[in-house]
Amino acid sequence: MFDWLRGGSRRESRSLRLRSRDEQSTATRVDFEELAPDIDTYLGQAAYLQLGFFETLSELIALTPELAKKDALSRAAGAALTKHEELVRLIRDRGDDPTALMLPFREPLDDFRRKTHGVRPQETMLSVHIIAGMLDDFYLALSASYGDTGRRVARILRGDNDRQAIVEIIGETIESDAEWKSLLALWGRRLVGDTLLIARAALRPTTLRIADEEKVEPVFTELMAAHSRRMDAMGLAA
């Protein structure tokens, strides 16, 4: 089921580095020489994901009647579009065609977006916040695998995402009706599995040996820890 995430043949020297929340100058190094995707796949996926976040947030703007909330969602959409445009510029600077790199991932990632759209706008807002947070973290973790290109990607992904207003809207929703809390908490838990599948499918090979799974485990452990912190910040149980 993960064949669609294989791409390109160019390789750069790679190793994945993770930094714990309380360390400043040292890093835990996880050898991903055989697991990290090739650079074209990495950049194509990252760029198209940001475009998808922009599209979803733009749809939410149209569905939201309150002007203040429209404005808040527009800032988050603008931040996602800025990241997409900067990744596209990076791809062009490397001499590649951004459309060609993104095209293999259009259908599967659009399908993922459809599956993670909620019935209600508030669910979809939570989808964007949770999925973008987890996948930004994942692609940041992988960025150390790609030398100067990876460092440039990291700077892009660390840019302001302007999603705090979404957190505030979700908080207001929960306060307005206690049933929203359990509904959104359940929705958030459902999103995790689908999002981790996207992250897992970005690695290669599609079937990991036990030793490879042990290399991957710290990455996904940290993704889950960061997810729990995001949910806690909204008053939702992860």
C-alpha angles and dihedrals in degrees: 000000000000099000092106091067095062115097148146128009107234115113133194126192104278142191127152118234126195127191120206118228094255103043127089110179108019130067137199106238120213115188108233099163091126098031110045115094120249116269096256092053091046095051095040093052094043093050095046093047091057090049089052092052089051092051094049093048090048089054090051091053090058091050096048116087100189113090095214091054091046088054092049092050091047090058091052090047091050091052091052091048091050091054091048092050092048091050090048089051090051091052091050091047087058089055096252134126110248093205092053091050094047099040098079089059100044098091099042095042092046087052090051090051092051092050092051096048109110127224088241127047091239090060091051091049088054089048092057094046095048099039096043090047095050096043094044087054091049095049090045089055090050093046093082087065095069109056117221092354091054092049089054091049090050091054090051095048092047090059119114110286095193091215096130089095088059089054089052092049090051090048091053090049092053092048091051094059128009092216090068091066096062093038094053093041089055091046091050092053090050091053093056096067095049092046094049089052089057091049093045092048090056089068127078142264098037090223114050128206119231090259090052092049088055089056091050096046098079090053094053092041089059092045089055093046091053090046090053090052091052092050092047090052088059094046092251126129114238 
